[in-house]
Amino acid sequence: MANSAYNSGMKHFLQASTLLVLSLAVTAMVANADVPSPLTLNITCGDVNATALPFQNGHCTEGMVTFRGSSFPSTVYLKVLSYPAGVLIDSGAYDTTNNGELTFTQTLVPAGSYSVVVSSDEAGDSVLTSMMVSVDSL
């Protein structure tokens, strides 16, 4: 009889434990539902019609580089700077499509590294994403 009471108590304990674990899992999923995924840019080497991907080292050759991303707000502000000198190459407002698709092409010459910063404000204080791009000599 004591063994039967033990099994019954253990059964209730396991049911309660399972409910607790499931409620924690659902709470974690709901809490993370509002966390947006980070915005990123992908590059292709060439103009907007190019499909050439960067080399294995992640570099393009100097010239046009096209940047693409999604889920951006309707207007973003872009700054492209040479690195490490910090010389401003381009700065301006860009409109995205209805789906937040952002596409822009930059001519990155001479060979070297460039910093690309996309922000939600003109001053560049609210950075949405940024990346370094390196281009090699032809």
N, CA, C and O atoms as a GROMACS GRO file, in nm:
protein
  552
    1MET      N    1   0.082  -0.118   0.000
    1MET     CA    2   0.000   0.000   0.000
    1MET      C    3   0.086   0.125   0.000
    1MET      O    4   0.055   0.223  -0.068
    2ALA      N    5   0.196   0.121   0.077
    2ALA     CA    6   0.284   0.236   0.081
    2ALA      C    7   0.348   0.259  -0.056
    2ALA      O    8   0.368   0.373  -0.097
    3ASN      N    9   0.380   0.152  -0.127
    3ASN     CA   10   0.439   0.162  -0.260
    3ASN      C   11   0.339   0.225  -0.357
    3ASN      O   12   0.378   0.305  -0.442
    4SER      N   13   0.210   0.190  -0.345
    4SER     CA   14   0.107   0.247  -0.430
    4SER      C   15   0.092   0.397  -0.406
    4SER      O   16   0.075   0.474  -0.500
    5ALA      N   17   0.097   0.438  -0.279
    5ALA     CA   18   0.088   0.580  -0.245
    5ALA      C   19   0.210   0.654  -0.299
    5ALA      O   20   0.200   0.767  -0.346
    6TYR      N   21   0.328   0.588  -0.291
    6TYR     CA   22   0.450   0.648  -0.342
    6TYR      C   23   0.438   0.670  -0.493
    6TYR      O   24   0.472   0.778  -0.543
    7ASN      N   25   0.390   0.568  -0.568
    7ASN     CA   26   0.375   0.579  -0.712
    7ASN      C   27   0.275   0.688  -0.750
    7ASN      O   28   0.297   0.762  -0.845
    8SER      N   29   0.165   0.697  -0.676
    8SER     CA   30   0.064   0.799  -0.703
    8SER      C   31   0.122   0.939  -0.678
    8SER      O   32   0.099   1.030  -0.757
    9GLY      N   33   0.196   0.954  -0.569
    9GLY     CA   34   0.258   1.084  -0.538
    9GLY      C   35   0.362   1.121  -0.642
    9GLY      O   36   0.371   1.238  -0.682
   10MET      N   37   0.439   1.025  -0.686
   10MET     CA   38   0.542   1.049  -0.787
   10MET      C   39   0.477   1.088  -0.920
   10MET      O   40   0.528   1.174  -0.991
   11LYS      N   41   0.365   1.025  -0.952
   11LYS     CA   42   0.293   1.056  -1.076
   11LYS      C   43   0.247   1.201  -1.074
   11LYS      O   44   0.261   1.272  -1.175
   12HIS      N   45   0.191   1.247  -0.964
   12HIS     CA   46   0.145   1.386  -0.953
   12HIS      C   47   0.263   1.484  -0.957
   12HIS      O   48   0.254   1.591  -1.016
   13PHE      N   49   0.373   1.443  -0.892
   13PHE     CA   50   0.493   1.528  -0.895
   13PHE      C   51   0.544   1.545  -1.038
   13PHE      O   52   0.578   1.656  -1.078
   14LEU      N   53   0.549   1.436  -1.114
   14LEU     CA   54   0.597   1.443  -1.252
   14LEU      C   55   0.503   1.526  -1.339
   14LEU      O   56   0.549   1.601  -1.425
   15GLN      N   57   0.372   1.514  -1.318
   15GLN     CA   58   0.277   1.595  -1.394
   15GLN      C   59   0.296   1.744  -1.365
   15GLN      O   60   0.297   1.826  -1.456
   16ALA      N   61   0.311   1.777  -1.236
   16ALA     CA   62   0.330   1.917  -1.198
   16ALA      C   63   0.462   1.970  -1.252
   16ALA      O   64   0.469   2.084  -1.298
   17SER      N   65   0.566   1.888  -1.249
   17SER     CA   66   0.697   1.930  -1.302
   17SER      C   67   0.690   1.954  -1.451
   17SER      O   68   0.747   2.051  -1.501
   18THR      N   69   0.620   1.868  -1.522
   18THR     CA   70   0.605   1.883  -1.666
   18THR      C   71   0.531   2.013  -1.699
   18THR      O   72   0.571   2.085  -1.791
   19LEU      N   73   0.425   2.042  -1.626
   19LEU     CA   74   0.352   2.167  -1.648
   19LEU      C   75   0.440   2.289  -1.622
   19LEU      O   76   0.434   2.387  -1.696
   20LEU      N   77   0.520   2.282  -1.518
   20LEU     CA   78   0.610   2.393  -1.486
   20LEU      C   79   0.712   2.416  -1.597
   20LEU      O   80   0.734   2.529  -1.638
   21VAL      N   81   0.773   2.310  -1.645
   21VAL     CA   82   0.873   2.321  -1.752
   21VAL      C   83   0.808   2.373  -1.880
   21VAL      O   84   0.866   2.458  -1.947
   22LEU      N   85   0.690   2.323  -1.914
   22LEU     CA   86   0.622   2.371  -2.035
   22LEU      C   87   0.584   2.518  -2.023
   22LEU      O   88   0.597   2.593  -2.120
   23SER      N   89   0.539   2.560  -1.906
   23SER     CA   90   0.503   2.701  -1.892
   23SER      C   91   0.626   2.790  -1.901
   23SER      O   92   0.617   2.901  -1.955
   24LEU      N   93   0.739   2.746  -1.851
   24LEU     CA   94   0.863   2.823  -1.866
   24LEU      C   95   0.906   2.832  -2.012
   24LEU      O   96   0.951   2.937  -2.057
   25ALA      N   97   0.891   2.723  -2.084
   25ALA     CA   98   0.928   2.724  -2.227
   25ALA      C   99   0.839   2.818  -2.306
   25ALA      O  100   0.889   2.893  -2.390
   26VAL      N  101   0.710   2.816  -2.281
   26VAL     CA  102   0.617   2.906  -2.351
   26VAL      C  103   0.647   3.051  -2.315
   26VAL      O  104   0.644   3.138  -2.402
   27THR      N  105   0.675   3.078  -2.188
   27THR     CA  106   0.709   3.213  -2.145
   27THR      C  107   0.834   3.262  -2.216
   27THR      O  108   0.838   3.378  -2.258
   28ALA      N  109   0.935   3.178  -2.232
   28ALA     CA  110   1.058   3.217  -2.300
   28ALA      C  111   1.031   3.246  -2.448
   28ALA      O  112   1.088   3.340  -2.504
   29MET      N  113   0.945   3.164  -2.511
   29MET     CA  114   0.914   3.188  -2.653
   29MET      C  115   0.839   3.319  -2.670
   29MET      O  116   0.868   3.394  -2.763
   30VAL      N  117   0.744   3.347  -2.583
   30VAL     CA  118   0.668   3.471  -2.592
   30VAL      C  119   0.758   3.590  -2.565
   30VAL      O  120   0.746   3.693  -2.632
   31ALA      N  121   0.848   3.579  -2.468
   31ALA     CA  122   0.937   3.689  -2.434
   31ALA      C  123   1.030   3.721  -2.550
   31ALA      O  124   1.064   3.837  -2.572
   32ASN      N  125   1.072   3.619  -2.626
   32ASN     CA  126   1.163   3.641  -2.737
   32ASN      C  127   1.091   3.674  -2.867
   32ASN      O  128   1.157   3.707  -2.966
   33ALA      N  129   0.959   3.666  -2.870
   33ALA     CA  130   0.885   3.691  -2.993
   33ALA      C  131   0.899   3.836  -3.039
   33ALA      O  132   0.894   3.862  -3.159
   34ASP      N  133   0.917   3.929  -2.947
   34ASP     CA  134   0.927   4.070  -2.982
   34ASP      C  135   1.070   4.114  -3.010
   34ASP      O  136   1.092   4.230  -3.046
   35VAL      N  137   1.167   4.026  -2.994
   35VAL     CA  138   1.306   4.061  -3.017
   35VAL      C  139   1.335   4.047  -3.166
   35VAL      O  140   1.335   3.936  -3.218
   36PRO      N  141   1.359   4.160  -3.234
   36PRO     CA  142   1.383   4.150  -3.379
   36PRO      C  143   1.518   4.087  -3.407
   36PRO      O  144   1.613   4.101  -3.330
   37SER      N  145   1.525   4.017  -3.520
   37SER     CA  146   1.653   3.961  -3.559
   37SER      C  147   1.741   4.075  -3.608
   37SER      O  148   1.691   4.174  -3.662
   38PRO      N  149   1.870   4.063  -3.589
   38PRO     CA  150   1.959   4.172  -3.630
   38PRO      C  151   1.956   4.194  -3.781
   38PRO      O  152   1.948   4.098  -3.858
   39LEU      N  153   1.962   4.319  -3.822
   39LEU     CA  154   1.963   4.353  -3.963
   39LEU      C  155   2.103   4.330  -4.018
   39LEU      O  156   2.202   4.362  -3.952
   40THR      N  157   2.112   4.277  -4.136
   40THR     CA  158   2.241   4.252  -4.199
   40THR      C  159   2.238   4.295  -4.345
   40THR      O  160   2.131   4.311  -4.405
   41LEU      N  161   2.355   4.313  -4.399
   41LEU     CA  162   2.370   4.343  -4.541
   41LEU      C  163   2.452   4.232  -4.604
   41LEU      O  164   2.547   4.181  -4.544
   42ASN      N  165   2.415   4.194  -4.725
   42ASN     CA  166   2.492   4.099  -4.805
   42ASN      C  167   2.548   4.176  -4.923
   42ASN      O  168   2.490   4.275  -4.967
   43ILE      N  169   2.662   4.131  -4.974
   43ILE     CA  170   2.721   4.202  -5.087
   43ILE      C  171   2.738   4.110  -5.208
   43ILE      O  172   2.755   3.989  -5.196
   44THR      N  173   2.732   4.175  -5.325
   44THR     CA  174   2.775   4.111  -5.449
   44THR      C  175   2.876   4.206  -5.513
   44THR      O  176   2.869   4.328  -5.494
   45CYS      N  177   2.967   4.150  -5.586
   45CYS     CA  178   3.072   4.230  -5.650
   45CYS      C  179   3.024   4.275  -5.787
   45CYS      O  180   3.005   4.193  -5.877
   46GLY      N  181   3.004   4.404  -5.803
   46GLY     CA  182   2.958   4.460  -5.930
   46GLY      C  183   2.835   4.546  -5.909
   46GLY      O  184   2.798   4.578  -5.796
   47ASP      N  185   2.771   4.582  -6.022
   47ASP     CA  186   2.653   4.669  -6.014
   47ASP      C  187   2.532   4.592  -5.963
   47ASP      O  188   2.543   4.476  -5.924
   48VAL      N  189   2.417   4.657  -5.963
   48VAL     CA  190   2.296   4.600  -5.905
   48VAL      C  191   2.253   4.470  -5.975
   48VAL      O  192   2.183   4.389  -5.915
   49ASN      N  193   2.294   4.450  -6.100
   49ASN     CA  194   2.260   4.328  -6.173
   49ASN      C  195   2.362   4.216  -6.155
   49ASN      O  196   2.340   4.105  -6.202
   50ALA      N  197   2.471   4.244  -6.088
   50ALA     CA  198   2.578   4.146  -6.072
   50ALA      C  199   2.537   4.034  -5.978
   50ALA      O  200   2.459   4.054  -5.884
   51THR      N  201   2.590   3.917  -6.004
   51THR     CA  202   2.564   3.803  -5.917
   51THR      C  203   2.694   3.745  -5.861
   51THR      O  204   2.692   3.644  -5.792
   52ALA      N  205   2.807   3.810  -5.891
   52ALA     CA  206   2.936   3.761  -5.845
   52ALA      C  207   2.950   3.779  -5.694
   52ALA      O  208   2.938   3.891  -5.643
   53LEU      N  209   2.974   3.670  -5.625
   53LEU     CA  210   2.992   3.676  -5.480
   53LEU      C  211   3.137   3.713  -5.448
   53LEU      O  212   3.225   3.696  -5.532
   54PRO      N  213   3.160   3.763  -5.328
   54PRO     CA  214   3.298   3.794  -5.289
   54PRO      C  215   3.386   3.669  -5.295
   54PRO      O  216   3.336   3.557  -5.291
   55PHE      N  217   3.516   3.691  -5.305
   55PHE     CA  218   3.612   3.581  -5.303
   55PHE      C  219   3.604   3.510  -5.168
   55PHE      O  220   3.533   3.555  -5.078
   56GLN      N  221   3.674   3.399  -5.154
   56GLN     CA  222   3.672   3.324  -5.028
   56GLN      C  223   3.718   3.409  -4.910
   56GLN      O  224   3.678   3.384  -4.796
   57ASN      N  225   3.803   3.508  -4.935
   57ASN     CA  226   3.849   3.594  -4.826
   57ASN      C  227   3.746   3.703  -4.792
   57ASN      O  228   3.770   3.784  -4.703
   58GLY      N  229   3.632   3.703  -4.864
   58GLY     CA  230   3.527   3.801  -4.837
   58GLY      C  231   3.544   3.932  -4.911
   58GLY      O  232   3.462   4.022  -4.896
   59HIS      N  233   3.649   3.944  -4.994
   59HIS     CA  234   3.679   4.068  -5.065
   59HIS      C  235   3.621   4.065  -5.206
   59HIS      O  236   3.598   3.959  -5.264
   60CYS      N  237   3.598   4.184  -5.261
   60CYS     CA  238   3.568   4.204  -5.403
   60CYS      C  239   3.691   4.271  -5.464
   60CYS      O  240   3.782   4.311  -5.391
   61THR      N  241   3.694   4.285  -5.595
   61THR     CA  242   3.796   4.370  -5.655
   61THR      C  243   3.744   4.513  -5.653
   61THR      O  244   3.623   4.535  -5.649
   62GLU      N  245   3.836   4.610  -5.657
   62GLU     CA  246   3.794   4.749  -5.650
   62GLU      C  247   3.698   4.781  -5.763
   62GLU      O  248   3.711   4.729  -5.874
   63GLY      N  249   3.602   4.867  -5.734
   63GLY     CA  250   3.499   4.903  -5.830
   63GLY      C  251   3.364   4.900  -5.761
   63GLY      O  252   3.353   4.929  -5.642
   64MET      N  253   3.262   4.864  -5.835
   64MET     CA  254   3.126   4.865  -5.781
   64MET      C  255   3.101   4.744  -5.691
   64MET      O  256   3.139   4.631  -5.722
   65VAL      N  257   3.036   4.772  -5.578
   65VAL     CA  258   2.993   4.668  -5.484
   65VAL      C  259   2.847   4.699  -5.451
   65VAL      O  260   2.813   4.812  -5.416
   66THR      N  261   2.761   4.598  -5.461
   66THR     CA  262   2.619   4.616  -5.433
   66THR      C  263   2.585   4.553  -5.299
   66THR      O  264   2.625   4.440  -5.269
   67PHE      N  265   2.510   4.627  -5.220
   67PHE     CA  266   2.469   4.585  -5.085
   67PHE      C  267   2.318   4.559  -5.086
   67PHE      O  268   2.242   4.635  -5.146
   68ARG      N  269   2.277   4.451  -5.021
   68ARG     CA  270   2.134   4.417  -5.012
   68ARG      C  271   2.101   4.374  -4.870
   68ARG      O  272   2.179   4.305  -4.804
   69GLY      N  273   1.982   4.415  -4.824
   69GLY     CA  274   1.934   4.373  -4.694
   69GLY      C  275   1.782   4.382  -4.690
   69GLY      O  276   1.721   4.438  -4.780
   70SER      N  277   1.723   4.328  -4.586
   70SER     CA  278   1.577   4.332  -4.575
   70SER      C  279   1.535   4.367  -4.433
   70SER      O  280   1.616   4.364  -4.340
   71SER      N  281   1.409   4.399  -4.418
   71SER     CA  282   1.346   4.433  -4.289
   71SER      C  283   1.390   4.568  -4.235
   71SER      O  284   1.383   4.592  -4.115
   72PHE      N  285   1.436   4.657  -4.323
   72PHE     CA  286   1.476   4.791  -4.281
   72PHE      C  287   1.353   4.882  -4.276
   72PHE      O  288   1.252   4.853  -4.340
   73PRO      N  289   1.361   4.992  -4.199
   73PRO     CA  290   1.252   5.089  -4.201
   73PRO      C  291   1.240   5.155  -4.339
   73PRO      O  292   1.327   5.135  -4.425
   74SER      N  293   1.135   5.233  -4.361
   74SER     CA  294   1.108   5.289  -4.493
   74SER      C  295   1.216   5.385  -4.542
   74SER      O  296   1.238   5.396  -4.663
   75THR      N  297   1.284   5.453  -4.452
   75THR     CA  298   1.396   5.540  -4.490
   75THR      C  299   1.513   5.510  -4.396
   75THR      O  300   1.496   5.502  -4.274
   76VAL      N  301   1.630   5.495  -4.454
   76VAL     CA  302   1.751   5.475  -4.374
   76VAL      C  303   1.856   5.576  -4.419
   76VAL      O  304   1.846   5.634  -4.526
   77TYR      N  305   1.955   5.594  -4.336
   77TYR     CA  306   2.064   5.687  -4.365
   77TYR      C  307   2.193   5.608  -4.372
   77TYR      O  308   2.224   5.526  -4.285
   78LEU      N  309   2.267   5.633  -4.478
   78LEU     CA  310   2.385   5.556  -4.509
   78LEU      C  311   2.509   5.644  -4.502
   78LEU      O  312   2.509   5.758  -4.547
   79LYS      N  313   2.615   5.588  -4.444
   79LYS     CA  314   2.746   5.652  -4.449
   79LYS      C  315   2.847   5.547  -4.490
   79LYS      O  316   2.850   5.436  -4.436
   80VAL      N  317   2.930   5.583  -4.587
   80VAL     CA  318   3.040   5.498  -4.629
   80VAL      C  319   3.167   5.577  -4.607
   80VAL      O  320   3.182   5.689  -4.656
   81LEU      N  321   3.260   5.516  -4.532
   81LEU     CA  322   3.386   5.584  -4.500
   81LEU      C  323   3.503   5.495  -4.536
   81LEU      O  324   3.495   5.373  -4.524
   82SER      N  325   3.612   5.557  -4.580
   82SER     CA  326   3.733   5.478  -4.601
   82SER      C  327   3.787   5.442  -4.463
   82SER      O  328   3.768   5.518  -4.367
   83TYR      N  329   3.853   5.328  -4.453
   83TYR     CA  330   3.902   5.283  -4.323
   83TYR      C  331   4.052   5.258  -4.334
   83TYR      O  332   4.092   5.195  -4.432
   84PRO      N  333   4.134   5.300  -4.245
   84PRO     CA  334   4.104   5.364  -4.118
   84PRO      C  335   4.102   5.517  -4.124
   84PRO      O  336   4.080   5.582  -4.021
   85ALA      N  337   4.122   5.576  -4.241
   85ALA     CA  338   4.133   5.722  -4.249
   85ALA      C  339   4.004   5.794  -4.209
   85ALA      O  340   4.008   5.904  -4.156
   86GLY      N  341   3.889   5.732  -4.235
   86GLY     CA  342   3.762   5.792  -4.198
   86GLY      C  343   3.713   5.897  -4.296
   86GLY      O  344   3.628   5.979  -4.261
   87VAL      N  345   3.766   5.896  -4.418
   87VAL     CA  346   3.722   5.992  -4.520
   87VAL      C  347   3.583   5.952  -4.566
   87VAL      O  348   3.559   5.837  -4.603
   88LEU      N  349   3.490   6.048  -4.565
   88LEU     CA  350   3.353   6.022  -4.606
   88LEU      C  351   3.345   6.003  -4.757
   88LEU      O  352   3.382   6.092  -4.833
   89ILE      N  353   3.296   5.887  -4.800
   89ILE     CA  354   3.282   5.853  -4.942
   89ILE      C  355   3.140   5.885  -4.988
   89ILE      O  356   3.120   5.938  -5.097
   90ASP      N  357   3.041   5.853  -4.904
   90ASP     CA  358   2.901   5.876  -4.939
   90ASP      C  359   2.821   5.893  -4.811
   90ASP      O  360   2.853   5.834  -4.708
   91SER      N  361   2.718   5.974  -4.819
   91SER     CA  362   2.629   5.996  -4.706
   91SER      C  363   2.495   6.040  -4.763
   91SER      O  364   2.489   6.132  -4.845
   92GLY      N  365   2.388   5.976  -4.720
   92GLY     CA  366   2.258   6.018  -4.771
   92GLY      C  367   2.145   5.931  -4.722
   92GLY      O  368   2.167   5.828  -4.658
   93ALA      N  369   2.023   5.974  -4.754
   93ALA     CA  370   1.902   5.900  -4.719
   93ALA      C  371   1.866   5.806  -4.833
   93ALA      O  372   1.876   5.843  -4.950
   94TYR      N  373   1.825   5.687  -4.799
   94TYR     CA  374   1.784   5.587  -4.897
   94TYR      C  375   1.647   5.536  -4.857
   94TYR      O  376   1.622   5.506  -4.740
   95ASP      N  377   1.557   5.526  -4.954
   95ASP     CA  378   1.425   5.468  -4.929
   95ASP      C  379   1.429   5.320  -4.959
   95ASP      O  380   1.496   5.275  -5.052
   96THR      N  381   1.357   5.245  -4.879
   96THR     CA  382   1.347   5.101  -4.901
   96THR      C  383   1.214   5.072  -4.971
   96THR      O  384   1.129   5.159  -4.983
   97THR      N  385   1.198   4.948  -5.016
   97THR     CA  386   1.072   4.907  -5.076
   97THR      C  387   0.969   4.883  -4.967
   97THR      O  388   0.998   4.897  -4.849
   98ASN      N  389   0.849   4.846  -5.008
   98ASN     CA  390   0.741   4.819  -4.912
   98ASN      C  391   0.776   4.711  -4.811
   98ASN      O  392   0.727   4.713  -4.698
   99ASN      N  393   0.860   4.619  -4.851
   99ASN     CA  394   0.899   4.509  -4.762
   99ASN      C  395   1.025   4.539  -4.682
   99ASN      O  396   1.080   4.451  -4.616
  100GLY      N  397   1.071   4.664  -4.689
  100GLY     CA  398   1.193   4.699  -4.617
  100GLY      C  399   1.320   4.652  -4.687
  100GLY      O  400   1.425   4.641  -4.624
  101GLU      N  401   1.308   4.623  -4.816
  101GLU     CA  402   1.426   4.579  -4.893
  101GLU      C  403   1.513   4.700  -4.924
  101GLU      O  404   1.465   4.802  -4.973
  102LEU      N  405   1.640   4.688  -4.894
  102LEU     CA  406   1.736   4.794  -4.918
  102LEU      C  407   1.840   4.743  -5.017
  102LEU      O  408   1.901   4.638  -4.995
  103THR      N  409   1.860   4.818  -5.125
  103THR     CA  410   1.962   4.784  -5.224
  103THR      C  411   2.033   4.912  -5.266
  103THR      O  412   1.968   5.010  -5.302
  104PHE      N  413   2.165   4.911  -5.259
  104PHE     CA  414   2.242   5.026  -5.306
  104PHE      C  415   2.378   4.978  -5.354
  104PHE      O  416   2.429   4.876  -5.309
  105THR      N  417   2.434   5.054  -5.448
  105THR     CA  418   2.564   5.021  -5.505
  105THR      C  419   2.661   5.134  -5.475
  105THR      O  420   2.627   5.252  -5.490
  106GLN      N  421   2.781   5.099  -5.435
  106GLN     CA  422   2.887   5.196  -5.408
  106GLN      C  423   3.008   5.163  -5.494
  106GLN      O  424   3.039   5.046  -5.515
  107THR      N  425   3.075   5.265  -5.543
  107THR     CA  426   3.201   5.246  -5.614
  107THR      C  427   3.312   5.261  -5.511
  107THR      O  428   3.338   5.370  -5.460
  108LEU      N  429   3.377   5.150  -5.482
  108LEU     CA  430   3.481   5.149  -5.380
  108LEU      C  431   3.618   5.140  -5.447
  108LEU      O  432   3.665   5.031  -5.482
  109VAL      N  433   3.680   5.256  -5.464
  109VAL     CA  434   3.811   5.271  -5.526
  109VAL      C  435   3.886   5.376  -5.445
  109VAL      O  436   3.824   5.477  -5.412
  110PRO      N  437   4.007   5.361  -5.412
  110PRO     CA  438   4.101   5.255  -5.450
  110PRO      C  439   4.085   5.132  -5.360
  110PRO      O  440   4.001   5.129  -5.269
  111ALA      N  441   4.167   5.030  -5.388
  111ALA     CA  442   4.167   4.910  -5.306
  111ALA      C  443   4.192   4.948  -5.161
  111ALA      O  444   4.269   5.040  -5.132
  112GLY      N  445   4.127   4.877  -5.072
  112GLY     CA  446   4.143   4.904  -4.930
  112GLY      C  447   4.019   4.860  -4.854
  112GLY      O  448   3.942   4.778  -4.904
  113SER      N  449   4.000   4.914  -4.735
  113SER     CA  450   3.885   4.878  -4.652
  113SER      C  451   3.792   4.997  -4.638
  113SER      O  452   3.835   5.113  -4.638
  114TYR      N  453   3.664   4.967  -4.627
  114TYR     CA  454   3.560   5.069  -4.616
  114TYR      C  455   3.462   5.028  -4.507
  114TYR      O  456   3.433   4.910  -4.489
  115SER      N  457   3.414   5.126  -4.435
  115SER     CA  458   3.313   5.105  -4.333
  115SER      C  459   3.178   5.152  -4.387
  115SER      O  460   3.167   5.263  -4.438
  116VAL      N  461   3.077   5.066  -4.376
  116VAL     CA  462   2.942   5.099  -4.420
  116VAL      C  463   2.851   5.097  -4.297
  116VAL      O  464   2.843   4.996  -4.226
  117VAL      N  465   2.783   5.209  -4.272
  117VAL     CA  466   2.696   5.221  -4.155
  117VAL      C  467   2.557   5.261  -4.202
  117VAL      O  468   2.541   5.360  -4.274
  118VAL      N  469   2.457   5.185  -4.162
  118VAL     CA  470   2.318   5.215  -4.192
  118VAL      C  471   2.250   5.249  -4.060
  118VAL      O  472   2.254   5.172  -3.964
  119SER      N  473   2.188   5.367  -4.055
  119SER     CA  474   2.122   5.410  -3.931
  119SER      C  475   1.980   5.457  -3.960
  119SER      O  476   1.941   5.477  -4.075
  120SER      N  477   1.904   5.473  -3.853
  120SER     CA  478   1.765   5.516  -3.869
  120SER      C  479   1.751   5.667  -3.854
  120SER      O  480   1.641   5.721  -3.869
  121ASP      N  481   1.862   5.736  -3.826
  121ASP     CA  482   1.858   5.882  -3.814
  121ASP      C  483   1.975   5.943  -3.890
  121ASP      O  484   2.080   5.881  -3.907
  122GLU      N  485   1.955   6.065  -3.935
  122GLU     CA  486   2.053   6.131  -4.020
  122GLU      C  487   2.187   6.152  -3.950
  122GLU      O  488   2.292   6.147  -4.014
  123ALA      N  489   2.184   6.176  -3.820
  123ALA     CA  490   2.307   6.198  -3.746
  123ALA      C  491   2.389   6.070  -3.732
  123ALA      O  492   2.509   6.076  -3.705
  124GLY      N  493   2.325   5.955  -3.751
  124GLY     CA  494   2.396   5.828  -3.741
  124GLY      C  495   2.406   5.775  -3.599
  124GLY      O  496   2.487   5.687  -3.572
  125ASP      N  497   2.324   5.829  -3.508
  125ASP     CA  498   2.329   5.784  -3.368
  125ASP      C  499   2.260   5.650  -3.346
  125ASP      O  500   2.300   5.574  -3.258
  126SER      N  501   2.157   5.620  -3.424
  126SER     CA  502   2.081   5.495  -3.408
  126SER      C  503   2.120   5.398  -3.518
  126SER      O  504   2.050   5.383  -3.618
  127VAL      N  505   2.232   5.331  -3.499
  127VAL     CA  506   2.286   5.240  -3.600
  127VAL      C  507   2.201   5.114  -3.607
  127VAL      O  508   2.174   5.048  -3.506
  128LEU      N  509   2.158   5.081  -3.729
  128LEU     CA  510   2.081   4.959  -3.752
  128LEU      C  511   2.174   4.842  -3.783
  128LEU      O  512   2.152   4.730  -3.735
  129THR      N  513   2.276   4.868  -3.862
  129THR     CA  514   2.376   4.766  -3.892
  129THR      C  515   2.500   4.837  -3.946
  129THR      O  516   2.492   4.950  -3.995
  130SER      N  517   2.612   4.770  -3.937
  130SER     CA  518   2.736   4.823  -3.995
  130SER      C  519   2.823   4.705  -4.036
  130SER      O  520   2.808   4.594  -3.986
  131MET      N  521   2.912   4.733  -4.128
  131MET     CA  522   3.002   4.627  -4.174
  131MET      C  523   3.128   4.688  -4.234
  131MET      O  524   3.130   4.803  -4.276
  132MET      N  525   3.231   4.607  -4.238
  132MET     CA  526   3.356   4.643  -4.305
  132MET      C  527   3.360   4.568  -4.437
  132MET      O  528   3.326   4.450  -4.444
  133VAL      N  529   3.403   4.637  -4.542
  133VAL     CA  530   3.417   4.576  -4.674
  133VAL      C  531   3.558   4.603  -4.721
  133VAL      O  532   3.607   4.716  -4.713
  134SER      N  533   3.623   4.500  -4.771
  134SER     CA  534   3.757   4.518  -4.827
  134SER      C  535   3.754   4.487  -4.976
  134SER      O  536   3.693   4.390  -5.020
  135VAL      N  537   3.822   4.571  -5.052
  135VAL     CA  538   3.834   4.549  -5.196
  135VAL      C  539   3.981   4.540  -5.233
  135VAL      O  540   4.065   4.615  -5.182
  136ASP      N  541   4.011   4.448  -5.323
  136ASP     CA  542   4.147   4.424  -5.367
  136ASP      C  543   4.173   4.495  -5.501
  136ASP      O  544   4.080   4.530  -5.572
  137SER      N  545   4.299   4.516  -5.532
  137SER     CA  546   4.337   4.575  -5.661
  137SER      C  547   4.296   4.482  -5.774
  137SER      O  548   4.291   4.360  -5.759
  138LEU      N  549   4.269   4.544  -5.890
  138LEU     CA  550   4.234   4.465  -6.009
  138LEU      C  551   4.350   4.380  -6.053
  138LEU      O  552   4.339   4.306  -6.151
   0.00000   0.00000   0.00000
